[in-house]
Amino acid sequence: MAGWDGNGNVTLTHDWTDDRDAAIKITASRMDTQQEDIRGAIENTIAKDGQNTPTADLPMGGQKHTGVGNASARNHYPSVGQIQDQALTFVAAAGTVDALTATFSPAVTALVDGMEFAIRASGANTSTTPTLNVNSIGAKTITKLGNQALLAGDIRASGHEMRLRYHSSGDRFELLNPAAVVTKADVLDEDDMSSDSATQPPSQQSTKAYVDGLGWKQVSTATFSSSANFDLSLSTDYKRYEIHLEEMLPANNNVELHLLVSDDNNTTRKTTAYAWQKLQLNGGTTPAPTSASNGSEFEMTGAALSNTGGETFQATIHISQHADSGRKVYVRWEVFSYQGSSSNPYEWKGGGIYTVDADIDAIRIQMSAGNIASGNAVVLGLRV
């Protein structure tokens, strides 16, 4: 059969060489047939000036079109340059910061689910429901994070490179890269982190206060000079206290160190029901334990503290409150005194319990008689 043979070859009805050898004359009818074969073959080719169009897919055999122009309509294929330049899907926004417009070329004629655009913002949004109108198709609300309303500033500023994807369900644009906007309402201001939120961050002040409160913290200091006593208020912020007394010198000789508790901020002090036990060590003698089950105070030493200059004592006192089996105050202490005149070091170790109806909110440290002539105190608190 004359014409294209399906393999890119053209065959004709007659072969003039064969006709010559067979003494067949070239007649008008045979010439007409031959010309029709050629015409048909020509009409089945693509004209370079675009006068006809393909009627089937055109395999390129690994070849390419070169020197192509940029696409100017939706049904054109783009050049590599247009794709690299993002010319088809990127524009700078026009309109206002809350009513954006974008004009693409070739023009977008309809929005399709999943269609994505890159748009450079002209400024920060002030509305929670800004809109985008692409090629005058119609303004669509911009949302984020699964149809959530924007916060002011989610479109951060001029130059914010936005990625927007159209969602046909809801007829909206989803902003894929909103700015991380945190409002005052989103930030917790609580020094103890009591809400334990999994989604709201704490303020810097809260974080600092919380971290500063971890571990032992210096609560207060005191310097004594002919002081009648040392009164200390106990804050509910701390359930454990550690008191360090340094270079302590009583005004009177051969006195004891006492501690009393209060539940009215030292307006009054408890004078009964102190249960304690202490051990005295001195000069290599056998330890001498003493105790009380209903004392009038915690007696932390024996009557051996000296008022001689240079024979000061130091003490470490631990205080904690517990709610097991009624409210209890636990006190532990260690006191050391070196009395040069007798070359005897004195040391007392002890502890006690005071059971109360209400939390203890203050303590008093005093000598069994006379003032505190001199000395210093450092108070530490521990959050628990």
PAGUPA-614455 format. One record per residue (C-alpha): residue in three letters; x, y, z. Coordinates in steps of 0.02 Angstrom, whole numbers, padded with zeros to 5 digits, always signed. Layout:
# PAGUPA-614455
ALAXYZ...
//
This chain:
# PAGUPA-614455
MET+00000+00000+00000ALA+00065+00169-00050GLY+00101+00303+00081TRP+00191+00299+00248ASP+00227+00121+00303GLY+00224+00154+00493ASN+00413+00145+00505GLY+00449+00318+00437ASN+00463+00262+00254VAL+00355+00318+00105THR+00308+00193-00031LEU+00232+00238-00202THR+00114+00139-00313HIS+00227+00142-00466ASP+00413+00125-00491TRP+00466+00215-00652THR+00621+00109-00669ASP+00520-00050-00665ASP+00399+00024-00793ARG+00542+00066-00911ASP+00612-00107-00899ALA+00440-00178-00931ALA+00410-00060-01078ILE+00261+00018-00986LYS+00226+00193-01040ILE+00199+00336-00917THR+00018+00377-00943ALA-00083+00519-00869SER-00179+00400-00754ARG-00020+00318-00690MET+00057+00490-00661ASP-00099+00548-00568THR-00090+00397-00452GLN+00093+00429-00418GLN+00062+00613-00380GLU-00082+00569-00264ASP+00034+00454-00169ILE+00158+00597-00146ARG+00022+00721-00099GLY-00047+00604+00032ALA+00125+00578+00106ILE+00155+00766+00114GLU-00013+00799+00196ASN+00031+00674+00333THR+00184+00775+00385ILE+00191+00926+00504ALA+00208+01094+00420LYS+00341+01202+00501ASP+00228+01356+00489GLY+00094+01274+00595GLN-00036+01250+00456ASN-00079+01076+00518THR-00073+00984+00683PRO-00025+00808+00740THR-00163+00679+00746ALA-00071+00563+00867ASP+00066+00565+00999LEU+00236+00609+00928PRO+00379+00501+00996MET+00539+00605+01001GLY+00661+00459+01000GLY+00766+00540+01135GLN+00775+00704+01041LYS+00719+00874+01104HIS+00642+01035+01043THR+00770+01173+01048GLY+00755+01361+01043VAL+00578+01352+01113GLY+00485+01508+01168ASN+00410+01535+01340ALA+00236+01467+01371SER+00102+01600+01362ALA-00055+01495+01390ARG-00106+01357+01509ASN-00101+01224+01371HIS+00079+01269+01319TYR+00227+01172+01382PRO+00351+01282+01475SER+00534+01309+01440VAL+00662+01252+01566GLY+00703+01436+01595GLN+00526+01473+01650ILE+00531+01329+01773GLN+00700+01376+01843ASP+00648+01557+01859GLN+00484+01506+01946ALA+00403+01621+01819LEU+00242+01520+01815THR+00205+01511+02002PHE+00297+01658+02084VAL+00248+01840+02093ALA+00263+01984+02215ALA+00098+02022+02301ALA-00002+02174+02258GLY-00158+02241+02344THR-00144+02273+02532VAL-00065+02176+02676ASP-00236+02101+02721ALA-00312+02090+02546LEU-00173+02022+02437THR-00185+02003+02249ALA-00073+01902+02134THR-00070+01906+01944PHE+00015+01759+01858SER+00059+01745+01674PRO+00001+01638+01591ALA-00157+01678+01686VAL-00228+01555+01811THR-00408+01531+01753ALA-00470+01416+01891LEU-00410+01356+02062VAL-00381+01169+02083ASP-00361+01075+02247GLY-00176+01065+02293MET-00123+01207+02178GLU+00026+01295+02258PHE+00095+01470+02236ALA+00249+01566+02295ILE+00209+01747+02337ARG+00321+01881+02411ALA+00225+01980+02543SER+00218+02169+02541GLY+00198+02185+02730ALA+00140+02102+02891ASN-00042+02053+02906THR-00145+02143+03038SER-00306+02045+03013THR-00332+01865+03071THR-00425+01831+02908PRO-00320+01905+02766THR-00367+01855+02588LEU-00281+01815+02424ASN-00358+01845+02253VAL-00267+01756+02110ASN-00293+01826+01936SER-00459+01904+01990ILE-00538+01732+02017GLY-00600+01790+02188ALA-00532+01828+02360LYS-00499+01673+02468THR-00462+01675+02655ILE-00285+01629+02707THR-00274+01503+02851LYS-00136+01400+02933LEU-00107+01234+03021GLY-00263+01148+02957ASN-00388+01290+02935GLN-00337+01387+03091ALA-00354+01576+03088LEU-00193+01675+03068LEU-00123+01783+03206ALA-00072+01961+03168GLY+00106+01947+03103ASP+00093+01767+03041ILE+00138+01850+02876ARG+00291+01924+02957ALA+00340+02075+02854SER+00380+02142+02682GLY+00484+02010+02595HIS+00407+01860+02685GLU+00418+01722+02553MET+00249+01639+02572ARG+00203+01465+02514LEU+00015+01451+02489ARG-00083+01296+02440TYR-00264+01299+02384HIS-00388+01189+02478SER-00548+01162+02382SER-00635+01102+02541GLY-00664+01267+02626ASP-00617+01366+02472ARG-00462+01438+02556PHE-00274+01457+02545GLU-00166+01371+02675LEU-00009+01468+02724LEU+00123+01333+02736ASN+00256+01440+02820PRO+00175+01557+02947ALA+00292+01653+03060ALA+00311+01584+03236VAL+00204+01715+03322VAL+00188+01700+03510THR+00065+01816+03595LYS+00068+01871+03776ALA-00079+01757+03809ASP+00024+01608+03749VAL+00162+01638+03877LEU+00145+01575+04055ASP+00203+01690+04193GLU+00218+01574+04342ASP+00378+01554+04439ASP+00336+01379+04502MET+00282+01309+04332SER+00128+01240+04420SER+00020+01218+04264ASP+00148+01098+04187SER+00087+01148+04013ALA+00144+01046+03864THR+00104+01184+03739GLN+00133+01355+03821PRO+00310+01421+03851PRO+00357+01512+04013SER+00418+01690+04016GLN+00603+01724+04039GLN+00568+01791+04212SER+00473+01633+04259THR+00611+01522+04192LYS+00744+01620+04287ALA+00644+01618+04448TYR+00613+01431+04433VAL+00794+01388+04394ASP+00856+01505+04531GLY+00742+01416+04651LEU+00811+01244+04616GLY+00935+01173+04741TRP+00996+01264+04894LYS+00976+01452+04883GLN+01042+01585+04999VAL+00888+01658+05082SER+00963+01783+05203THR+01113+01833+05307ALA+01132+01914+05476THR+01268+01995+05579PHE+01255+01995+05769SER+01317+02129+05886SER+01246+02121+06062SER+01090+02044+05985ALA+00958+01973+06099ASN+00920+01832+05978PHE+00907+01781+05795ASP+00728+01777+05730LEU+00699+01695+05561SER+00535+01689+05463LEU+00508+01528+05365SER+00432+01549+05192THR+00315+01418+05118ASP+00425+01427+04963TYR+00550+01319+05057LYS+00517+01161+05154ARG+00697+01139+05209TYR+00817+01263+05285GLU+01001+01254+05328ILE+01069+01385+05449HIS+01255+01414+05466LEU+01314+01509+05621GLU+01494+01569+05612GLU+01613+01653+05736MET+01476+01654+05868LEU+01518+01727+06038PRO+01391+01736+06180ALA+01389+01883+06298ASN+01381+01769+06450ASN+01496+01625+06496ASN+01448+01442+06508VAL+01282+01458+06418GLU+01181+01345+06303LEU+01120+01372+06124HIS+00930+01356+06110LEU+00805+01351+05968LEU+00617+01383+05982VAL+00478+01373+05852SER+00329+01486+05817ASP+00170+01474+05713ASP+00128+01661+05723ASN+00286+01733+05648ASN+00376+01747+05816THR+00241+01846+05903THR+00247+01703+06027ARG+00350+01544+06037LYS+00307+01368+06086THR+00371+01326+06260THR+00321+01143+06280ALA+00323+00976+06188TYR+00501+00986+06120ALA+00567+00809+06099TRP+00754+00801+06071GLN+00916+00707+06102LYS+01096+00766+06093LEU+01268+00693+06114GLN+01412+00792+06190LEU+01595+00755+06148ASN+01740+00844+06230GLY+01920+00815+06279GLY+01921+00632+06235THR+01793+00590+06371THR+01654+00464+06353PRO+01508+00537+06252ALA+01373+00606+06366PRO+01198+00592+06288THR+01054+00695+06356SER+00873+00704+06300ALA+00702+00775+06333SER+00528+00716+06284ASN+00433+00872+06336GLY+00561+01009+06339SER+00533+01196+06335GLU+00651+01218+06186PHE+00779+01125+06083GLU+00939+01124+06189MET+01072+01109+06058THR+01224+01118+06175GLY+01271+01096+06354ALA+01308+01243+06468ALA+01486+01257+06406LEU+01489+01395+06275SER+01623+01522+06317ASN+01616+01711+06304THR+01805+01724+06301GLY+01870+01811+06147GLY+01940+01688+06021GLU+01835+01544+06092THR+01692+01562+05970PHE+01579+01423+05912GLN+01502+01378+05747ALA+01344+01279+05711THR+01249+01201+05567ILE+01062+01179+05594HIS+00942+01087+05476ILE+00754+01120+05484SER+00619+01031+05384GLN+00431+01014+05396HIS+00335+00854+05361ALA+00151+00810+05355ASP+00165+00626+05397SER+00058+00575+05549GLY+00020+00757+05588ARG+00127+00907+05556LYS+00304+00886+05619VAL+00457+00998+05623TYR+00621+00904+05614VAL+00777+00990+05679ARG+00955+00923+05667TRP+01111+01012+05725GLU+01298+01004+05747VAL+01391+01130+05855PHE+01579+01145+05878SER+01670+01253+06005TYR+01856+01262+06044GLN+01895+01329+06217GLY+02077+01377+06217SER+02092+01403+06404SER+02062+01219+06436SER+02126+01156+06269ASN+01965+01058+06249PRO+01860+01056+06093TYR+01676+01034+06124GLU+01557+00959+05997TRP+01371+00926+06007LYS+01265+00828+05886GLY+01080+00809+05904GLY+00906+00812+05832GLY+00728+00834+05881ILE+00545+00836+05831TYR+00407+00958+05867THR+00228+00905+05825VAL+00112+01051+05787ASP-00066+01087+05733ALA-00013+01216+05603ASP+00141+01244+05498ILE+00285+01327+05587ASP+00320+01496+05507ALA+00465+01560+05613ILE+00603+01509+05731ARG+00708+01596+05863ILE+00889+01555+05902GLN+00953+01623+06068MET+01071+01592+06210SER+01005+01517+06372ALA+01055+01681+06455GLY+01116+01848+06391ASN+01139+01914+06216ILE+01236+01859+06063ALA+01390+01968+06077SER+01448+01940+05898GLY+01438+01822+05751ASN+01363+01794+05580ALA+01226+01687+05504VAL+01195+01624+05328VAL+01025+01546+05291LEU+00997+01428+05144GLY+00828+01366+05080LEU+00783+01216+04973ARG+00625+01199+04867VAL+00547+01027+04871
//
